[in-house]
Amino acid sequence: MENKLNKQQEIAAHYQGNAKNLLVIAGAGCCNIFSDYQEAKESRGYLDFDDLLERFGNILSRKPELKKAVAKSFDEALVDELQDTNPLQFIILRHFADEGVRLFCVGDPAQSIYRFRGAEFEHVYRFGELFEKSLTLPLSINYRSYQEFLDLANWLIDRSPLDYANRLVANRGDCGNLPMLMDFDNTQEEAGWIADQIQERWENDIPCRDVMVLVRTGFDAKHIEAEFIQREIPYRFIGGTALTKTAHVRDVLSLLRVARNAEDDLAWMRYLKLWPGIGEKTAEKVINAFYEGTSNGIKGTLEKKFGNNRGVAEAYNETLENYSVTKRCVLIAIQNLTPILQEKYDRWNYRSRDLELLSSVAERYNSVSDFIDAFTLEPMTSTEINQLEADDVVTLITVHSAKGTEAPICFVANAKPGTYPHVRSYGDITSEEEERRVLYVALTRAKNELFITRSSDYRSSFYITNNPTEGEEYFLSEVPDELVKNEIIGWSVDNNGLSSLKDIF
């Protein structure tokens, strides 16, 4: 208890002082870009959302009479999701409060997860200090989940050095089933098991729309996407970086695009610059040569220009020759580019799975042209489900996109060390505690069934080389047996004598 109180004092000290809005720009080049952006807005009379807030706050500060007049327009101000407010919004609220406007604020400190968007945790956590005459009414009754799920979420929050001063109680009571904590040897087994569970419920007339799979980042969703596509499980992906926005996938698409349209100069530029020794000037000369009207044609021009690097021409030729068979064409393009992409990008074992996913999806299109259009014009998702406007689909979603949502059946996937807290937060107690809240949000989305899945192959990632944590290294390392039902699927033995997955976690 003493250690916890000391930690609370340490973190509380961190949050003291007035709210500040800090803009961090890395490098002089970025500073110039931001300056140019500001000048362009002003010259054209544009205001972005931050400008509206900042100018409104500044006017209220400079013109007391105007502030009084505006404040007289209303007696109360309702603020929902207080934990998501940024410093500019909070300054405006303070102006109103100073003029006697009563504030009615609703917020949850345990769901403050948007610091990267400028949200200030202290607005809700220190609300009683910032507004000394305020009255706080805890909203502890939860109408969504069963108590077993909330007990796990409450346990997670209780372990924090911060005092969140609110514990959830389920209006629905107990369901008699603990959350399931499932351990797997690798991510493929994990994704396969999740797909099995969804298919089993689908066959028992439980609609796909009742299922939500939550991941910490878009990258964590890739192996699950691949499994869904292979099993033809309908889904939509919300949040994170879309598959088609990744550089290695765009590289493959550039080769497919030039095979479809030899006059696609942008695609040619990207494709040619992939190859070692070919820079922008060389690529530009080659592209210009395509239009000079020589008898060599594109194939001949490529072979003539790159005689010592025949892969440039061969990859294009083979892709063009197989253009009529969609999946084979995509597969040929991937195979030809894999050697140079593997050299160009790190963590290739993860990136290669994106290309496997690309190949799997390709067989569902009638033509390469349709495939390119789908992946170029519909970058929000890697499935054609949205195009078909199907309603009965599984929701695959990042936790940051899931706040405010719910589902009868929830899978919190990839909940392994290095994910909660995320490795990028290590060494910063404020960031690590926000990661605790991210997991809290994930655990409280489920209505009827809650599954938490994780695999042991995290040890092959950069997790082990990252900075040490300030707080807990892994939030789920010491979950009491009475809060979860743990099942182990798989077996692992390593040089340290770890004989099972339970030893690892």
C-alpha positions in Angstrom: 0.0 0.0 0.0 2.8 2.4 0.9 4.5 1.8 -2.5 1.2 2.5 -4.3 0.7 5.7 -2.4 4.2 6.8 -3.3 3.6 6.1 -6.9 0.3 8.0 -6.8 2.1 11.0 -5.4 4.8 10.8 -8.0 2.3 10.7 -10.9 0.1 13.3 -9.4 3.1 15.6 -9.3 3.6 15.0 -13.0 0.0 16.3 -13.7 0.3 19.5 -11.6 0.2 22.9 -13.3 -1.8 24.5 -16.0 -2.8 22.6 -19.1 -0.5 23.3 -22.0 -0.9 22.7 -25.7 2.5 21.6 -27.0 3.2 21.1 -30.7 6.3 19.1 -31.3 7.8 19.2 -34.8 10.8 17.1 -35.7 13.3 18.7 -38.0 13.6 22.0 -39.7 12.0 20.7 -42.8 8.8 19.9 -40.9 8.8 23.3 -39.4 8.9 24.9 -42.8 6.0 22.7 -44.0 3.9 23.7 -41.0 4.8 27.4 -41.5 3.8 27.2 -45.2 0.6 25.5 -44.2 -0.3 28.3 -41.8 0.5 31.0 -44.4 -1.5 29.2 -47.0 -4.6 29.1 -44.7 -4.3 32.7 -43.8 -3.9 33.9 -47.4 -7.0 32.0 -48.5 -9.1 32.9 -45.4 -9.3 29.3 -44.1 -9.5 28.1 -40.5 -9.1 24.6 -39.3 -10.8 23.2 -36.2 -7.9 24.1 -33.9 -7.9 27.7 -35.3 -11.6 28.0 -34.4 -11.0 26.9 -30.9 -7.8 29.0 -30.4 -9.3 32.2 -31.9 -12.5 31.8 -29.9 -10.5 31.4 -26.7 -8.3 34.3 -27.4 -11.2 36.6 -28.1 -12.8 35.6 -24.8 -9.6 36.5 -23.1 -9.0 39.8 -24.8 -12.6 41.1 -24.7 -14.2 40.6 -21.2 -17.4 42.3 -22.2 -17.9 40.0 -25.1 -17.1 37.0 -22.8 -19.9 38.2 -20.4 -22.3 38.7 -23.3 -21.6 35.2 -24.7 -21.8 33.6 -21.2 -25.2 35.2 -20.6 -26.6 33.3 -23.6 -26.9 30.1 -21.5 -27.0 29.0 -17.9 -25.5 25.5 -18.1 -23.0 23.8 -20.4 -23.1 20.0 -20.9 -19.7 18.4 -21.7 -19.8 14.8 -22.7 -16.6 12.7 -22.8 -14.6 15.2 -20.7 -11.6 12.9 -20.7 -11.2 13.6 -24.4 -11.1 17.4 -24.2 -7.9 19.2 -25.3 -6.3 22.3 -23.7 -8.0 24.7 -26.1 -11.4 23.3 -25.3 -10.7 23.4 -21.6 -9.7 27.0 -21.7 -13.0 27.9 -23.2 -14.8 26.0 -20.5 -12.9 27.8 -17.8 -13.9 31.2 -19.4 -17.6 30.1 -19.2 -17.2 28.9 -15.6 -15.6 32.1 -14.6 -18.7 34.0 -15.7 -21.0 31.8 -13.6 -22.0 29.2 -16.3 -22.7 25.9 -14.5 -20.8 23.0 -16.0 -22.3 19.5 -16.2 -19.5 17.2 -17.2 -19.6 13.5 -17.9 -16.3 11.6 -18.2 -14.4 8.5 -17.2 -10.7 8.8 -16.2 -10.3 5.1 -16.9 -11.2 5.7 -20.6 -8.8 8.5 -21.3 -6.8 7.0 -24.2 -6.4 9.9 -26.7 -3.4 11.7 -25.6 -1.9 11.4 -29.1 -4.8 13.6 -30.3 -4.2 16.2 -27.6 -6.6 15.0 -24.9 -5.5 15.9 -21.4 -6.0 13.2 -18.8 -5.8 15.7 -15.9 -9.0 17.5 -17.0 -11.1 14.6 -15.7 -8.6 13.1 -13.2 -8.1 16.4 -11.3 -11.6 17.8 -12.0 -12.3 18.3 -8.3 -9.1 20.3 -7.9 -9.6 22.4 -11.0 -13.2 23.2 -10.0 -13.1 23.3 -6.2 -16.9 23.8 -5.7 -17.8 20.9 -8.0 -19.9 17.9 -6.9 -18.9 14.5 -8.3 -21.4 11.7 -8.8 -19.8 8.4 -9.6 -21.7 6.3 -12.2 -20.8 2.8 -11.2 -23.7 0.8 -12.5 -22.8 -0.8 -15.9 -25.7 -1.9 -18.1 -23.6 -3.6 -20.8 -21.5 -6.4 -19.3 -21.8 -9.3 -16.8 -20.0 -8.9 -13.5 -17.3 -11.4 -14.3 -16.0 -9.2 -17.1 -16.2 -6.1 -14.9 -14.3 -7.9 -12.1 -11.4 -8.4 -14.5 -11.5 -4.7 -15.6 -11.7 -3.5 -12.0 -8.7 -5.7 -11.1 -6.7 -4.1 -13.9 -7.5 -0.6 -12.7 -6.9 -1.5 -9.1 -3.3 -2.4 -9.9 -2.7 1.2 -11.2 -0.7 3.6 -9.0 -3.4 6.1 -9.9 -6.6 6.1 -7.9 -9.6 6.0 -10.3 -12.1 6.0 -7.4 -14.8 4.1 -9.3 -15.5 0.4 -9.6 -18.1 -0.9 -12.0 -21.0 -3.0 -10.9 -23.1 -5.0 -13.4 -26.8 -4.3 -13.5 -27.1 -7.7 -15.2 -25.3 -9.5 -12.3 -23.3 -12.7 -12.9 -23.5 -14.9 -15.9 -21.6 -17.9 -14.4 -18.8 -17.8 -17.0 -15.4 -16.3 -16.5 -13.6 -14.5 -19.3 -11.5 -16.9 -21.3 -7.7 -16.3 -21.4 -6.4 -18.4 -24.3 -2.7 -19.0 -24.9 -1.2 -20.1 -28.3 2.2 -21.0 -29.6 2.0 -18.6 -32.5 -0.2 -16.0 -34.1 -1.4 -18.3 -36.9 -2.8 -20.7 -34.3 -4.4 -17.8 -32.5 -6.1 -16.4 -35.6 -7.2 -19.9 -36.6 -8.9 -20.5 -33.2 -10.7 -17.1 -33.3 -12.0 -18.0 -36.8 -13.1 -21.4 -35.5 -15.1 -19.8 -32.7 -16.8 -17.4 -35.1 -17.7 -20.1 -37.6 -19.0 -22.3 -34.9 -21.4 -19.6 -33.7 -22.3 -18.7 -37.3 -23.4 -22.3 -37.9 -25.5 -22.1 -34.8 -27.4 -19.0 -36.2 -25.5 -16.4 -34.2 -25.0 -13.6 -36.7 -21.5 -12.2 -37.5 -22.6 -8.8 -36.5 -22.6 -10.0 -32.9 -18.9 -10.5 -33.0 -16.1 -7.9 -32.4 -12.4 -8.6 -32.6 -10.4 -5.9 -30.9 -6.7 -5.3 -31.6 -4.2 -2.8 -30.2 -3.0 -1.6 -33.7 -3.9 -2.1 -37.3 -0.7 -4.2 -37.7 -2.0 -6.6 -35.1 -5.0 -7.3 -37.3 -3.1 -8.6 -40.3 -2.9 -12.3 -39.3 -6.6 -12.3 -38.4 -7.5 -10.6 -41.7 -5.6 -13.3 -43.6 -7.5 -16.0 -41.7 -10.9 -14.4 -42.3 -10.2 -14.1 -46.0 -9.0 -17.7 -46.3 -12.1 -18.9 -44.4 -14.4 -16.4 -46.3 -15.6 -15.0 -43.0 -17.3 -11.6 -43.9 -15.7 -8.7 -41.9 -15.0 -5.0 -41.9 -11.8 -3.5 -40.6 -12.0 -0.2 -38.7 -9.0 1.8 -37.6 -5.3 1.5 -38.0 -3.3 1.6 -41.3 -5.1 0.0 -44.2 -3.4 -2.9 -45.9 -3.2 -1.0 -49.2 -1.4 2.0 -47.6 1.6 -0.1 -46.6 4.6 0.6 -48.8 5.4 -3.0 -49.7 1.8 -3.6 -50.9 1.9 -0.3 -52.9 5.1 -1.5 -54.5 3.4 -4.7 -55.8 0.4 -2.7 -56.9 2.7 -0.5 -59.0 3.9 -3.5 -61.0 0.3 -4.6 -61.6 -0.7 -1.1 -62.6 2.0 -0.8 -65.3 1.0 -4.2 -66.6 -2.6 -2.9 -66.9 -1.7 0.5 -68.3 1.7 1.1 -69.9 1.0 4.9 -69.7 0.7 5.0 -65.9 3.8 7.2 -65.3 3.4 7.4 -61.5 3.3 3.6 -61.3 6.3 3.3 -63.5 8.2 5.7 -61.4 7.5 3.8 -58.2 8.2 0.4 -59.9 11.5 1.4 -61.5 12.9 3.1 -58.3 12.4 -0.2 -56.4 15.4 -1.7 -58.2 18.9 -1.1 -56.9 20.8 1.5 -58.9 17.7 3.1 -60.4 17.1 6.6 -59.1 14.5 9.2 -60.1 16.5 10.7 -63.0 17.2 7.3 -64.5 13.5 6.3 -64.1 12.4 9.5 -65.7 14.7 8.9 -68.8 13.3 5.4 -69.2 9.7 6.6 -69.0 10.4 9.3 -71.6 11.9 6.6 -73.8 8.6 4.8 -73.8 7.1 7.7 -75.7 9.9 8.3 -78.3 8.3 6.0 -80.8 11.2 3.6 -81.2 10.6 0.0 -82.4 11.9 -1.4 -79.2 8.6 -1.1 -77.3 8.4 -1.2 -73.6 9.9 -4.7 -73.3 12.8 -3.8 -75.6 13.4 -0.5 -73.9 13.6 -2.1 -70.4 16.0 -4.8 -71.7 18.2 -2.3 -73.4 18.4 0.1 -70.5 18.9 -2.5 -67.8 20.8 -5.3 -69.5 22.8 -6.0 -66.3 19.7 -5.9 -64.2 17.3 -8.1 -66.2 15.0 -8.5 -63.3 13.4 -5.2 -64.1 12.3 -6.4 -67.5 11.6 -10.0 -66.5 9.3 -9.0 -63.6 7.3 -6.8 -66.0 7.2 -9.3 -68.8 6.1 -12.3 -66.6 3.4 -10.2 -64.9 2.1 -9.0 -68.3 2.1 -12.6 -69.7 -0.1 -13.8 -66.8 -2.4 -10.8 -66.8 -5.4 -12.8 -67.8 -5.4 -15.0 -64.7 -5.9 -12.8 -61.7 -4.4 -14.8 -58.8 -1.5 -16.1 -60.9 -0.7 -12.6 -62.1 -0.7 -11.2 -58.6 1.4 -14.2 -57.3 4.0 -13.7 -60.1 4.3 -10.0 -59.3 4.8 -10.8 -55.6 7.4 -13.5 -56.4 9.4 -11.3 -58.7 9.5 -8.4 -56.3 10.0 -10.3 -53.0 13.9 -10.4 -53.3 14.2 -6.7 -53.5 11.4 -5.9 -51.1 13.0 -8.2 -48.6 16.2 -6.3 -48.8 14.4 -2.9 -48.7 12.2 -3.4 -45.7 12.8 -4.6 -42.1 10.6 -7.2 -40.3 10.0 -9.0 -43.5 8.4 -12.1 -41.8 5.5 -9.8 -40.8 5.4 -7.9 -44.1 5.4 -11.0 -46.2 2.1 -12.0 -44.6 0.5 -8.9 -46.0 1.5 -10.1 -49.5 0.1 -13.6 -48.7 -3.1 -11.8 -47.8 -3.0 -9.9 -51.1 -2.6 -13.1 -53.0 -5.5 -14.8 -51.2 -7.8 -12.0 -51.9 -6.9 -11.8 -55.5 -8.6 -15.1 -56.4 -12.0 -13.5 -55.5 -11.7 -11.0 -58.4 -12.6 -11.7 -62.0 -9.8 -9.6 -63.4 -6.6 -7.9 -62.4 -8.2 -4.6 -63.3 -11.0 -5.1 -60.8 -8.5 -6.2 -58.2 -6.4 -3.0 -58.7 -9.5 -0.8 -58.6 -10.8 -2.4 -55.4 -7.5 -2.0 -53.6 -6.8 1.5 -54.9 -10.2 3.1 -54.7 -11.3 1.3 -51.5 -8.3 1.8 -49.2 -10.3 1.7 -46.0 -10.5 -2.1 -45.9 -8.8 -5.1 -47.4 -12.1 -6.9 -48.0 -14.8 -6.4 -50.6 -17.5 -6.7 -47.9 -18.0 -3.0 -47.7 -18.4 -2.9 -51.5 -21.2 -5.5 -51.2 -22.7 -3.4 -48.4 -23.3 -6.5 -46.4 -24.6 -5.9 -42.9 -23.9 -9.3 -41.3 -20.1 -9.0 -40.9 -17.6 -9.4 -38.1 -16.1 -6.1 -36.8 -12.3 -6.2 -36.7 -11.4 -3.0 -35.0 -8.6 -1.2 -33.1 -9.3 -0.4 -29.5 -9.0 3.4 -30.1 -11.7 3.1 -32.7 -13.9 0.9 -30.4 -14.5 3.3 -27.5 -18.3 3.7 -27.2 -19.0 0.5 -29.1 -20.1 -2.9 -27.8 -20.8 -6.4 -29.0 -22.3 -9.6 -27.5 -19.1 -11.5 -28.2 -15.7 -9.9 -28.0 -12.2 -11.2 -28.7 -9.4 -9.1 -27.3 -6.7 -10.4 -29.7 -2.9 -10.3 -29.5 -3.0 -9.4 -25.8 0.6 -10.5 -25.3 3.6 -8.9 -23.7 4.8 -5.8 -25.7 1.2 -5.0 -26.6 -0.3 -4.1 -23.2 1.5 -1.9 -22.4 2.7 -1.3 -25.9 6.5 -1.3 -26.3 6.5 2.3 -27.5 5.2 3.4 -24.1 8.1 1.8 -22.2 10.1 4.2 -20.0 7.3 6.8 -19.8 5.0 6.2 -16.8 2.3 8.5 -18.2 2.2 6.6 -21.5 2.3 3.2 -19.8 -0.7 4.1 -17.6 -2.6 5.3 -20.7 -1.9 1.8 -22.1 -3.6 0.3 -19.0 -6.6 2.4 -19.9 -6.6 1.2 -23.5 -6.8 -2.4 -22.2 -9.5 -1.4 -19.8 -11.6 -0.1 -22.7 -11.0 -3.3 -24.6 -12.2 -5.5 -21.8 -15.3 -3.5 -21.2 -16.7 -3.8 -24.7 -18.2 -7.3 -24.2 -21.8 -8.0 -23.3 -22.2 -11.8 -23.2 -18.8 -13.5 -23.9 -15.3 -12.3 -23.5 -12.2 -14.0 -24.9 -8.6 -12.7 -24.5 -6.1 -14.4 -26.8 -2.3 -14.2 -26.9 0.6 -16.1 -28.4 4.2 -16.8 -27.3 6.0 -15.7 -30.4 6.4 -12.1 -29.1 9.9 -13.1 -28.0 11.1 -13.0 -31.7 10.0 -9.3 -31.9 11.8 -6.1 -30.9 9.9 -6.3 -27.5 12.9 -7.8 -25.8 15.3 -5.0 -26.9 13.1 -2.1 -25.9 13.6 0.3 -23.0 12.6 -1.1 -19.6 9.2 -0.1 -18.2 8.6 2.4 -15.4 5.6 0.4 -14.1 4.3 -3.0 -15.1 6.1 -4.8 -17.9 2.9 -6.8 -18.8 -0.5 -6.1 -17.4 -1.8 -9.6 -17.7 1.2 -11.4 -16.2 -0.5 -12.0 -12.8 -4.2 -12.4 -13.4 -5.7 -14.3 -10.5 -7.2 -17.7 -11.3 -10.6 -16.7 -9.9 -10.9 -13.9 -12.5 -10.2 -15.9 -15.7 -10.4 -19.4 -17.1 -7.0 -20.0 -18.7 -6.6 -22.6 -21.5 -3.3 -23.4 -23.2 -3.3 -24.5 -26.9 0.2 -25.5 -28.1 3.5 -26.4 -26.5 6.8 -24.6 -26.5 10.3 -25.5 -25.3 13.3 -23.1 -25.4 16.9 -22.9 -24.2 15.8 -21.5 -20.9 13.9 -24.6 -20.1 10.4 -23.1 -20.5 8.3 -26.1 -21.1 4.8 -24.6 -21.7 3.1 -21.4 -22.6 2.0 -20.9 -19.0 5.7 -20.6 -18.1 6.1 -17.8 -20.6 3.2 -15.7 -19.4 
